[in-house]
Amino acid sequence: MTLSRAESAADHDRTVVVGAGLAGLAAALKLAEAGKAVTLLESRRQLGGRASSFLDPSTQELVDNCQHVSMGCCTNLADFCDRVGISDQIEIHRILYFLDEQGHVSRMSAAPLPAPLHLAPSFLFLRFLRLGQKIQVARGMIALLARSADTPGESFLAWLRAKGQQDDTIERFWGLVLTSALNESIDRIDLHYARQVFVEGFLARGRAFRVEIPRTPLSEFYGPVLEASLRSRGVDLRTQTNVARVVFENARVAGVSLRTGETISAKNVILAVAPHHVASLIPEENRRQDDRFEGIERLESSPITSVHLWYDRPVMTYPHLVVVGRQVQWLFRRPAGNEGYVQAVISASRDLSARGAEEVLSIVRAETEELLPLARSATLKHHRVVTERRATFSVLPGVDRDRPSSDSSTAGLVLAGDYVQTGWPATMEGAVRGGYIAAGSVLGLSPAQSLVPSLQAEPTVRLLAWLAEYIFPTRKGTLG
Ligand SMILES: Cc1cc2nc3c(=O)[nH]c(=O)nc-3n(C[C@H](O)[C@H](O)[C@H](O)COP(=O)(O)OP(=O)(O)OC[C@H]3O[C@@H](n4cnc5c(N)ncnc54)[C@H](O)[C@@H]3O)c2cc1C
């Protein structure tokens, strides 16, 4: 296919971004801020990609496909929200509430102590771990701090066992945190990503672990304010615009063709779609010339199930609960309005996603009503079960070998998304990083120049990390 040559000078330098999930939005923002001509094409009506909502026909409410949570350590997502003017719509939870099988609620919050001791007082009082388990966890945390523990490609479960962590500690603490943070079961996690969650998310700084939740449904959060902000910077944003193919001329990107038959010329195309959509948009001969595509096909994905329950009265007194020892892992209450609404989330929900919606509802409802005494006497008015089968890619040991670089060996084709080499797991932060790196690649910047730096660990953490090398020596690439 040959593209029309009757374009303005700006069009010759134009970048087309395909997909207005967080990666595409972040890439378009960065390019527009650098004064580049940018067209952002999205097949759906709304922005936000996987972080979006749907209109529930019975209640006429916007309901999130799943509650999306970020943390204080997500520096690039925070930067993106600041730039587009939506940060004031984020609710910050400075206390993490854990609910155990006995109905006890334990609180984790930061004490005014230098990191990583800020969490020590509340950790000591967690009711769902015995003293012996807490000592094991503390030893594991110190071992994780050692820089030599950062060995991508190793299994975290094997590392835990080599460090003497017992099965019940693994299940009740390490698995509890990681299954929801990484959307994978504990036996399928790369050591690098597990370490990142605990070191960057909990230990490095006091504010890193705070939980951040949009006050509004995701489609409003990533909605009109964001859209106006992009347009005011000159982004040519087109929703309900389905890209059929990336068009190449002489092995170089020339633009994209739409399902309507229209073509749009571009010097660069940033492909910011989910990994399983990539192959269908690139002609086979161009894929064969670019070895990044083989790795993408090997990426595995993991499902998330969310169950939305509408009761006839308020049933949950805490803003969220991390649930210990059940299938349900998190419960969320809506910040305002719909006081009877509760959302139950199950990450890495392979067991549940093989079952029918009614069976999932009955399992989750029974657990929710056991966990929330107020729900037992309330009437369930309405429910929705949503399973996203390909919610995120799996952070399997060695996954980085298959994550492609953003930058292109096929001239002009840049990849963006949570799955490219961002150093982060599949999260909103990972997606924004992917978008910033892709924009940087078009602008001739390295990933380090394109990203907002991660939170700096406090000096006490760095000292402890240094000492940890001596307390728990770990040769690089080996366990134990
Ligand atoms: C159920 C669920 C729960 C999650 N929970 C969390 C959480 O709590 N915290 C967190 O940080 N992350 C969470 N995530 C992960 C997070 O949503 C993703 O990592 C992130 O949104 C991915 O963004 P992306 O831009 O890389 O891809 P996507 O969001 O998939 O964006 C790709 C976009 O491309 C568009 N597109 C595809 N094909 C075409 C085409 N041919 N033409 C035009 N447009 C096209 C799609 O419509 C989509 O909008 C969750 C994900 C799911 C599914």
The ligand as an SDF file (V2000), in Angstrom:
LIG
                    3D

 53 58  0  0  0  0  0  0  0  0999 V2000
   -8.5300   -6.4120   35.7900 C   0  0  0  0  0  0  0  0  0  0  0  0
   -7.2650   -5.6160   35.8610 C   0  0  0  0  0  0  0  0  0  0  0  0
   -6.8390   -5.1010   37.0740 C   0  0  0  0  0  0  0  0  0  0  0  0
   -5.6520   -4.3610   37.1430 C   0  0  0  0  0  0  0  0  0  0  0  0
   -5.2750   -3.8110   38.3300 N   0  0  0  0  0  0  0  0  0  0  0  0
   -4.2130   -2.9690   38.3560 C   0  0  0  0  0  0  0  0  0  0  0  0
   -3.8960   -2.2440   39.5390 C   0  0  0  0  0  0  0  0  0  0  0  0
   -4.5690   -2.3540   40.5690 O   0  0  0  0  0  0  0  0  0  0  0  0
   -2.8170   -1.4290   39.5140 N   0  0  0  0  0  0  0  0  0  0  0  0
   -2.0520   -1.2580   38.3950 C   0  0  0  0  0  0  0  0  0  0  0  0
   -1.1100   -0.4650   38.4330 O   0  0  0  0  0  0  0  0  0  0  0  0
   -2.3350   -1.9470   37.2600 N   0  0  0  0  0  0  0  0  0  0  0  0
   -3.3880   -2.7790   37.2170 C   0  0  0  0  0  0  0  0  0  0  0  0
   -3.6930   -3.4510   36.0640 N   0  0  0  0  0  0  0  0  0  0  0  0
   -2.7540   -3.3780   34.9330 C   0  0  0  0  0  0  0  0  0  0  0  0
   -2.9280   -2.0950   34.1210 C   0  0  0  0  0  0  0  0  0  0  0  0
   -4.2860   -1.8750   33.8140 O   0  0  0  0  0  0  0  0  0  0  0  0
   -2.1550   -2.2520   32.8180 C   0  0  0  0  0  0  0  0  0  0  0  0
   -0.8290   -2.6620   33.1060 O   0  0  0  0  0  0  0  0  0  0  0  0
   -2.0770   -0.9560   32.0270 C   0  0  0  0  0  0  0  0  0  0  0  0
   -3.3050   -0.2760   32.0300 O   0  0  0  0  0  0  0  0  0  0  0  0
   -1.6650   -1.3130   30.5970 C   0  0  0  0  0  0  0  0  0  0  0  0
   -1.6440   -0.1460   29.7970 O   0  0  0  0  0  0  0  0  0  0  0  0
   -1.1500   -0.2170   28.2960 P   0  0  0  0  0  0  0  0  0  0  0  0
   -1.2860    1.1550   27.7580 O   0  0  0  0  0  0  0  0  0  0  0  0
    0.1740   -0.8830   28.2350 O   0  0  0  0  0  0  0  0  0  0  0  0
   -2.1540   -1.2130   27.5270 O   0  0  0  0  0  0  0  0  0  0  0  0
   -3.7390   -1.1430   27.3630 P   0  0  0  0  0  0  0  0  0  0  0  0
   -4.3600   -0.5460   28.5530 O   0  0  0  0  0  0  0  0  0  0  0  0
   -4.1630   -2.5290   26.9760 O   0  0  0  0  0  0  0  0  0  0  0  0
   -3.9730   -0.1460   26.1440 O   0  0  0  0  0  0  0  0  0  0  0  0
   -3.9700   -0.5480   24.7970 C   0  0  0  0  0  0  0  0  0  0  0  0
   -4.9990    0.2970   24.0450 C   0  0  0  0  0  0  0  0  0  0  0  0
   -4.8930    0.0010   22.6530 O   0  0  0  0  0  0  0  0  0  0  0  0
   -6.1840    0.0150   22.1050 C   0  0  0  0  0  0  0  0  0  0  0  0
   -6.1420   -0.7430   20.8410 N   0  0  0  0  0  0  0  0  0  0  0  0
   -5.9340   -2.0710   20.6610 C   0  0  0  0  0  0  0  0  0  0  0  0
   -5.9520   -2.3800   19.3540 N   0  0  0  0  0  0  0  0  0  0  0  0
   -6.1530   -1.2190   18.6940 C   0  0  0  0  0  0  0  0  0  0  0  0
   -6.2770   -0.8950   17.3080 C   0  0  0  0  0  0  0  0  0  0  0  0
   -6.1980   -1.8440   16.3670 N   0  0  0  0  0  0  0  0  0  0  0  0
   -6.5010    0.4030   16.9620 N   0  0  0  0  0  0  0  0  0  0  0  0
   -6.5880    1.3650   17.9110 C   0  0  0  0  0  0  0  0  0  0  0  0
   -6.4940    1.1110   19.2380 N   0  0  0  0  0  0  0  0  0  0  0  0
   -6.2730   -0.1660   19.6060 C   0  0  0  0  0  0  0  0  0  0  0  0
   -7.0340   -0.6620   23.1780 C   0  0  0  0  0  0  0  0  0  0  0  0
   -8.4070   -0.3860   23.0120 O   0  0  0  0  0  0  0  0  0  0  0  0
   -6.4390   -0.0150   24.4360 C   0  0  0  0  0  0  0  0  0  0  0  0
   -7.1170    1.1730   24.7690 O   0  0  0  0  0  0  0  0  0  0  0  0
   -4.8660   -4.1940   35.9780 C   0  0  0  0  0  0  0  0  0  0  0  0
   -5.3020   -4.7090   34.7590 C   0  0  0  0  0  0  0  0  0  0  0  0
   -6.4850   -5.3950   34.6920 C   0  0  0  0  0  0  0  0  0  0  0  0
   -6.9560   -5.9140   33.3630 C   0  0  0  0  0  0  0  0  0  0  0  0
  1  2  1  0
  2  3  1  0
  2 52  2  0
  3  4  2  0
  4  5  1  0
  4 50  1  0
  5  6  2  0
  6  7  1  0
  6 13  1  0
  7  8  2  0
  7  9  1  0
  9 10  1  0
 10 11  2  0
 10 12  1  0
 12 13  2  0
 13 14  1  0
 14 15  1  0
 14 50  1  0
 15 16  1  0
 16 17  1  0
 16 18  1  0
 18 19  1  0
 18 20  1  0
 20 21  1  0
 20 22  1  0
 22 23  1  0
 23 24  1  0
 24 25  2  0
 24 26  1  0
 24 27  1  0
 27 28  1  0
 28 29  2  0
 28 30  1  0
 28 31  1  0
 31 32  1  0
 32 33  1  0
 33 34  1  0
 33 48  1  0
 34 35  1  0
 35 36  1  0
 35 46  1  0
 36 37  1  0
 36 45  1  0
 37 38  2  0
 38 39  1  0
 39 40  1  0
 39 45  2  0
 40 41  1  0
 40 42  2  0
 42 43  1  0
 43 44  2  0
 44 45  1  0
 46 47  1  0
 46 48  1  0
 48 49  1  0
 50 51  2  0
 51 52  1  0
 52 53  1  0
M  END
$$$$
